[in-house]
Amino acid sequence: MSIIVPGFDDSVLVRSDDAEVIGRAPTTVRLLADSSSTGGALSTQRVTLADGANGATPHRHSRSAELFYLLDGTAQLLSGDRVVTAEKGDVVIVPPGLDHAFGAAPGEDADILIVITPGVERFEYFRHLERIAYGKVPPESLLDVQELYDTHFTTSENWNRSRSRG
């Protein structure tokens, strides 16, 4: 077992109005704290999804766990082979190496605080996703940065079935 000893010595305070916002409805990502600001301890963002919007497609992280805390609404999350529904106040924690995905439940909104630990520099990953959404780079470009962001894309028939029912 290894212990992560974060390399920062002062509190990190991110004011809501100062957080960088990526995207626009139905999917908005508020970048809160990246790994570099927490000495590698964690990275965190807030994802707001409207009207059943997808968050992330199936993927896994080989070195980090991911925590999803439902601030509001209802979300579906893939955890391994299971699709679970989480509601306001629920927490889902996915260990390293387990396939996962998330989206607002069909017809619902979801506001999710996401924490990855140990931290991975994620802000540039979300900026990359935004460039894809605006057609500035092709979607396949994500395949070139999977290792850099410890985000390895997978597939899940269970996830696909659960998302197509909405």
C-alpha positions in Angstrom: 0.0 0.0 0.0 1.3 3.4 -0.9 0.4 6.6 0.9 0.0 9.8 -0.9 1.7 12.7 0.8 0.4 15.9 -0.8 2.9 18.6 -1.6 1.0 21.8 -0.7 1.1 23.7 2.6 -1.8 26.2 2.4 -5.5 25.8 2.0 -6.9 26.0 -1.5 -9.8 28.3 -1.9 -11.7 28.6 -5.2 -14.5 31.1 -5.3 -17.4 30.0 -7.5 -17.2 33.2 -9.6 -13.5 32.6 -10.2 -13.8 29.0 -11.4 -13.3 28.4 -15.2 -16.5 27.2 -16.9 -16.2 24.8 -19.8 -19.1 24.1 -22.1 -22.7 25.3 -22.0 -26.1 23.7 -21.3 -26.9 20.9 -21.4 -23.4 20.0 -20.1 -21.3 22.5 -18.1 -18.1 21.8 -16.3 -16.8 24.1 -13.6 -13.1 23.6 -13.0 -12.4 23.9 -9.3 -8.9 22.6 -8.3 -6.4 20.7 -10.4 -3.7 18.4 -9.2 -1.0 21.0 -9.4 -2.9 23.3 -6.8 -3.3 20.4 -4.4 0.2 18.9 -4.5 -1.1 15.9 -6.3 -3.7 15.0 -3.6 -6.8 15.4 -5.8 -8.4 17.2 -8.7 -12.0 18.3 -8.6 -14.7 19.7 -10.8 -18.4 20.3 -10.7 -20.5 19.0 -13.7 -24.0 20.2 -14.3 -26.1 18.2 -16.7 -29.6 19.2 -17.9 -32.4 17.0 -19.2 -30.8 13.6 -19.3 -27.5 14.9 -20.8 -24.5 12.6 -20.9 -21.5 13.3 -18.8 -18.7 10.9 -19.6 -18.7 7.8 -21.8 -17.3 4.6 -20.3 -13.7 4.8 -19.3 -11.4 3.8 -16.5 -8.5 5.4 -14.6 -5.6 3.1 -13.8 -4.1 5.1 -11.0 -7.0 7.1 -9.4 -10.3 6.6 -7.7 -13.2 8.8 -8.6 -15.8 10.1 -6.2 -19.2 11.4 -7.4 -21.3 13.4 -5.0 -24.8 14.3 -6.1 -25.3 18.0 -5.1 -28.8 17.9 -6.7 -30.9 15.9 -9.1 -30.6 12.3 -10.3 -27.8 10.7 -12.2 -27.0 7.3 -13.7 -23.5 5.9 -13.1 -21.8 2.9 -14.6 -19.7 1.1 -12.0 -18.1 -2.0 -13.5 -21.0 -3.8 -15.2 -23.7 -2.2 -13.0 -25.7 0.9 -13.8 -26.8 2.6 -10.6 -29.0 5.6 -10.0 -27.9 8.2 -7.5 -29.9 11.0 -6.1 -29.3 14.2 -4.2 -26.9 13.5 -1.3 -25.7 10.1 -2.6 -22.0 9.3 -3.1 -20.6 6.8 -5.5 -16.8 6.0 -5.4 -15.2 4.1 -8.2 -11.9 2.4 -7.5 -8.9 2.6 -9.9 -9.2 0.2 -12.8 -13.0 -0.1 -12.8 -15.0 1.0 -15.9 -17.4 3.8 -15.2 -19.5 6.5 -16.9 -22.1 9.0 -15.8 -25.0 11.1 -17.1 -28.1 12.8 -15.8 -30.9 10.2 -15.5 -33.2 10.3 -18.6 -35.4 13.4 -18.4 -33.7 14.6 -15.2 -31.0 17.2 -14.3 -27.9 16.4 -12.2 -25.4 18.6 -10.5 -22.3 16.5 -9.5 -19.2 17.2 -7.6 -16.4 15.0 -8.9 -13.1 14.3 -7.0 -10.3 12.2 -8.5 -7.6 11.1 -6.1 -4.7 11.0 -6.3 -5.0 14.0 -8.5 -4.4 14.0 -12.2 -4.0 17.3 -14.2 -7.5 17.4 -15.6 -8.2 21.0 -16.6 -6.5 20.7 -19.9 -8.4 17.4 -20.6 -11.7 19.3 -20.2 -10.4 22.1 -22.4 -9.5 19.4 -25.0 -13.1 18.1 -24.8 -14.4 21.6 -25.4 -12.2 22.0 -28.5 -13.7 18.7 -29.8 -17.2 20.0 -29.1 -16.5 23.1 -31.1 -15.0 21.2 -34.0 -11.4 22.5 -33.5 -9.9 19.1 -33.1 -11.2 15.6 -34.1 -12.7 13.3 -31.4 -10.0 10.7 -32.2 -7.4 13.1 -30.8 -8.5 11.9 -27.3 -6.9 8.6 -28.1 -3.5 10.2 -28.2 -3.8 11.6 -24.7 -5.4 8.7 -22.8 -2.2 8.0 -20.8 -1.5 11.6 -20.1 -4.8 12.1 -18.4 -5.2 8.5 -17.1 -8.5 8.3 -18.9 -8.7 5.0 -20.9 -11.8 4.6 -23.0 -13.8 1.4 -22.8 -17.3 0.2 -24.0 -20.3 -1.1 -22.1 -23.4 -2.6 -23.5 -25.1 -2.2 -20.1 -24.4 1.5 -20.2 -25.5 1.8 -23.8 -28.8 0.0 -23.1 -29.5 2.1 -20.0 -28.9 5.4 -21.8 -31.0 4.4 -24.9 -34.1 3.8 -22.7 -34.5 7.5 -22.0 
